[in-house]
């Protein structure tokens, strides 16, 4: 529980630092905020794997679960953190790149910037569950 709270607080800390996105993806100025116009929302395209826990103007926190043998739908991610609730082995299929395997370890916390189009397959024998905090507002101009 302490790690989950840490993850949520980390998301808010990132926003308060007003870090600018470092992607080369197209952005559009909207209400003085930078908005990624190429986003493919994982919650919308993979609703069976995602459950929104909290959403506001700055962040969206959701639980993501993938059962053994299951694949999600191609999607992207804005800058995010994630906490591994239950681990296992995932194969990630980035667009126009070679797939790679990722071993998700229970209790692990990770940060990543924008992630381009990809989909994920659970190639292990356990359900992988993550709590993901996506940063909606990376910077103000």
N, C-alpha and C positions, 0 to 999 in steps of 0.2 A: 504494500500500500504506500509506503514511503517513497518507493521508486516511481510509482505512478504519479504521486503528487509532485515529485521532482521533475518528471517529464512535462507535466502541465505548466509548472512554474518556469521551466526552461523555455517553453514556447512563448510565454509572455515576456520573458527577459529578452528574447531575440527580437521581438517586436519593439520593445522599448529602446533597444539599441539602434533602431532604424537602419539596419544593414541593407544595402542595396543589392538587388539580385545581380548575379554575375553571369547570367545566361546570354546566349546569342539569339535567343528566341524573340520573335516580334513582341513588342509591348505597346500598349496603348495608354495614353493619359486619360484618366476618367476620375473626375472629382478630386484632382490633385494627387491621385494614387496611381502607381504603376500596376497595370493589369496584364497578365499573360494571356494573349488571344489565341494561343495554340493548345490550350489545356484540354485534355480528355479526362473527364472526371471519373475516377475509379468508383466512387459511390454510386454514380448514375449507371455506369456500364456493367458493374459487377455487384448488383444490390444483394445477391445471396451471400456474398462474402463480407459485406460491410454493414456495420450498425453504427449510426451517428450517435455519439454520446453527448457532445456539446458543439454548438456552432454559433459564432457571432461574426462581427465584421473583420476581426483580426485573425482568428484561427478556426479550424475545424478539427475536432478530436473524434476519432472513430475506432471501433474495434474491427480488425480484419482477421478473418479465419479462413484457412484453406485446408480441407480434408485430404488425406492421402489419395493420390491419383487425380485430384481436382486441379483444374486450370481456371484462371480468371480471364477477363477480356482485356485486349490491349488498351492501355491508358498511360497517362503521364502523372507526374507529381510536382507541385510547387515545392519550395524549400520545406523540409520536414524533419521531425525527430520521430523515432519509434522506440517502443519498449517491448521486449519479447516476453509475453505472458507464458506461452508454452512453445518450446522450440522444435526443430526438425530440419529437414533438408529440402531446400527449394531450388528449382532450376529457373533462372531468369533468362528470358529471350528478348534482348534489346533489338529494336528495329535496325536492320542492316549491319548487325554485328553477330559474333559467335555467342551462343548461349554459354552461361557459366553457372556453377553451383554455388549456393550460399548456405552455410550451416548457421542456422539461427539458434542461439543458446539462451535458455531461460535466464531472465534477469539482465540481459544485454541491452544497452541503450546506444543508439546510433543517431548521427546527424547526417543529412545530405542536402545539397543544393537541389536545383531543378533536375528532375529525372525525365529524360525523353521517353518517347513511345516504347512500350515493352509489355510483355505479359509474363505471368509467373505460373509455374506448375509445381505442385507438391510431389516430389519424387521419393519422399520418405515414408515411414510407416506410422507417423503420428500427426495429429492435427496441429498446424502451426497457427498460433494466435498472436497478433501484434496489437498494441494500442498506438495509433499513429496521430501525431499532431502536425497538421499542415498549416504553414504560415500563409495567410491570404494576402497580407500587406507587407511586402518586403521593404518598401521605402516610401517616403513622402518626398515630393519635389517641391 
